[in-house]
Amino acid sequence: MRAAPRLLIAFAAILPLFTLSAQPPQDRGGPGSELIRQGTQLDHEGKGAEARAVFQKAIDSAPTPAAKANAQRAMAMSWAFSGDCKKTAEYEDMVIDYWKTQEKDVPDRAFYQQGEMADEAARVCIDNGDLDAAEELYKKGHDLGLREPDIPPARKDLWDYRWEHAQARIAARRGNKLEAEKHVAAAKKILTGMQQKDQKLYEQQASFLPYLTGYVALYTGDYQAALEDLQKANQNDAFIQCLVGMTFEKLGDKTRAMEAYNKAASTSGHNPPAAFARPFTAKKLGKS
């Protein structure tokens, strides 16, 4: 197998469930990088149409297919900042098409990234309330990831864990507590099995369990349990900060809710957590 190219990660903390995330390669400091920085700043300012004009320039001027895919992913996230599930998925599909061209040279990375891009679009869809689209895309991501040749057992567990995690959150959003709890239990069981196969991967994924249980508790009305679990999740994640704020609101503590929203509003990411947090907190804080 040919050695993989050095990868530039252009977006920090892409998804709460992703551990091997990597952007298609792009020259550090090149014109494409500068355009993506400009577009990102415009998205942070709530100027989505202007941001997408800049990202389109990056796509049109990309010197390589990899750089083009990098710019297309940035465009997908720009649509996410505007809450557009369909357009986000459309551009993530373009990035998936890039990774399909890499299947022969770097199959472990290529199939993994195809699954990641589908899951990334799914995350945007669930965050914006399109639960049917989210379910379809999460299933697509699961199936794409499992196509990896000779997939290690723990990596298979990872995709199964993500799928159960997603189904639990979708069920909770639909108000189906029993269904959500069934998938939470399945996720926990997979996680336990993962520990025996890959301790490092287990430790990475175990940290996302309180995010799951807190999310389910929040959307099924157990706000005290939600708060306890969400406060065990990653407190530096803008989406978690939003969930904590939402929980404090449900508990009648507006002061602490606003504190959480102010933290989330400062995120500098160009990823699904930031795409949710920036517009959401702007409304909550009266900045939109």
N, C-alpha and C positions, 0 to 999 in steps of 0.2 A: 504494500500500500504506500502511495506517495505521501511524503510528509505534509501535514496540514499547514496552510499559510498562517502567518501571524495575524491575529484578529484584533480589531479595534472595537471596544465596547463603547458605543456612542451614547447609550442611554443607561443610566444607573438604575439598579434595583428594578429590573424589568417586570417581574411578576413574583408575588409572594410564594409561588410554588416552584419556581425555577431555580436550579442550582448550577446548570452548566451553560447558562445563557451566553450567546455570542453573536455579535453583529457580523454580517458579511464584511470582509476586509476593505479598508479605505485608507488612502494615504493620509497620515496624520498631518494636520496643518494645511492641507491642500484646499483648493477652491470649494470643493464639495463640503468639506468640514466647516468652512466659514459660512456657507449658505445654510447649513443645518443649524449652526449656532444662531444665525439671524432669525431663521424661522421659529426656532424654539423660543427665543425671547418674545417674538410676536404672539405666539400661542400663550405664553405666560401673561401677556398684557391683554388677552382676550380678543386679539385681532386675527381671528382664524382665517378669514379670506386672504388677508395680506400674507399670513404665514404660508398658506398653501401655494400662493404665487411664487414665493421664494423656494419652497420645496420642489415645485415643478421645474424651476430653473436648475436645481441640483439634479433632478432626474434627467432632464434633457441634455445636460452638459457632462454627465457621468462618463469617465474615460473607460470604465470596465463594467462588465455585467455585475460584478460584486459591488462596486460603488453605486451603481444604479439601484440595486436591491436595498442597499443601505438607505438611500434617499427615499425609496418607496416605503420603507418601514417608517421613516420619519413622517411621511405623508399620512400613513395609516394612523399614527399617533395624533397628528393634527386633527384629523376627522374625529378621533376619540375625544379631544378637547372640546369639540363642538357637539359631542353626544350622539354622533351618527354611527350606529352599529353597522349598517349596511355598507357604507363607504369604507369604514375601517376594515371590514372583512374583505372587501374588494382589493384593497392594496396589500393586505397581508397575503392574499392569494398570489399576488405577483411575487412576493418574497418567497413563498413556498415554491413557485415555479423556478426561481433561481436555485434553491437548494436541491430541486430534482435533478438539475444538471451536475450536481456534485456527488450523486449517489455512488458512482463508480470509484471516484478517487478517495472520498472520505465518507463512507457509508455510515459510520457511527455518528458523525456530526450531522450529516445531511438528513437522515430520517428523524433524528432528535429535533433538529431545528424546524422541520416541517410540522411536527407535532406542536412545538412551542408557538409557532406563528398562528396556528389555528386556535390554540388555547388563549393566546394573547387577544385575538379578536373576540373570542367567547367571553373573556373577562370584561371587555368593553361593553358587550351586549348585556350581560347580566347586570352590570353596574347601572345601565341605562334602562333597565326594566324590560328588555326584549328577551324574555325567558325561553321562548321556543327557539329563537335563533341561537341563544347561548347554549342550550342543550345540544342542538345539532352540531355546533362548532366544537364543543368539548368532546363529543363522541368522535368527531373527525380527528381531533388532535390525538386522542387516545389511540385510535386505529392507525394513524400515520406513524406515531412513535413506535408502535409494536411491530412495524414492518422492518425494523432494523435487523439485518442479518446477524445471526448468532448473538442475539441480545442477551446481556448478562441477566441472571435471575433477579438481582436487585433493581436493575433498570426496568425490568418488566413490572416489578412491584411498584416502582415509582409511577408508571403510567396508570396502573390500576388504582393506586392511592389517589392520584389527581382526579380520576374519573369519579370515584366515590365521593371525594371532597366536593367536587362540582355538583354532583347530583344532590348531595345533602343541602347545599346552599340554595339550589334551585327549588327544591321541595319546600324549604323554609320560606322562601319568597312567595311561594304559592299558598302558604298557610297550612301545609300538610306536615304537621309536627311528627306524626308516627313514621311517615316516609323518610323525613329528614333524619330522625333518630336511627332508623335502620341503616342508612348510608353512613352515618357517623360511626356506628358500631363496626361496619364493614371496613371503613378507613382505619380504625384503630387496630383491627385484626391484621390488616395488610402491613401496617407500620410495625407491629410486633414481629411479623415474619421477616421484614426487611432488616431488622436489627441483627438477625442471625447470619445474614448474607453480606452486609456491608455496613459496618458500624458507623463510618463517617457519614454515609448517605442517610442513615437512620437519624443521626443527631441533627443533620440539617433539616430533615423533614419533620422531625418531632416538634420543632419550634412552631410549625404551622398548625398544630392541632388545637391550641387554645384560640387561634384565629377562627378555626372552623366551629368549635363548640360555642364560642362567644357570638359568632355571626348567627348561628342557628337559634341560640337563646334569644338574641335581640329580635329576630324576625318572627319568633313564635311567642313573644310576650313575657319571657322570664328575664326581666331587666337586671335584677340584682345578680343573677348567675352570669348574665352577659357581661356585666361590668367586671366581675371577678376574673372571668376567663380572658377578656380582651386586654386587661391590664397585665396579663402574663404573656401576651403576644409582643411582637416587635414594636416598641414604643417610638421608634424612629420612622416607621412607615406612615406616610401621609394618609393612606386609606384607613389604617387602624386608628389613627388619631380622629378621623371623621366618625368612625363607628363608636369610639369612646364618647365623642361629643354627642352623637345621637342618643346614646344610652343615658348620659347624664340628663339630657333633655327629657327623656321618658321618665326619669326618676325625679324630675322637677328641680334639678340643680342647673339653672341657666348659667350661672357664673362659671362653673367648672366646664360646662359645655362650650362656652365661648373661649375659654383658655385652650381647650383641645382644638377648636376650629382655627384659632390664631396660629397654633403650631403647624397645623396642616396647610394653612395658606402660604406658608413660607417655603414650601417644597420647590426645589429647582429641577426636578426630574421632568423627563419627556417620555412618559410611560403610563400605563393604565392607572396606577395609584394617583399620580399627579393629574392625569386627565380627568379623573373624578373629583379630586380634592380641590383643585383650583376653581372651577366654576361653582361647585357646591358651597365652598366656604365664602366665595364672593357674595353669594346670595345671603348666606347666614349672617355675614358681617356687614351687610348693607353696602357692598362695594361694587355691585353690578347695576 
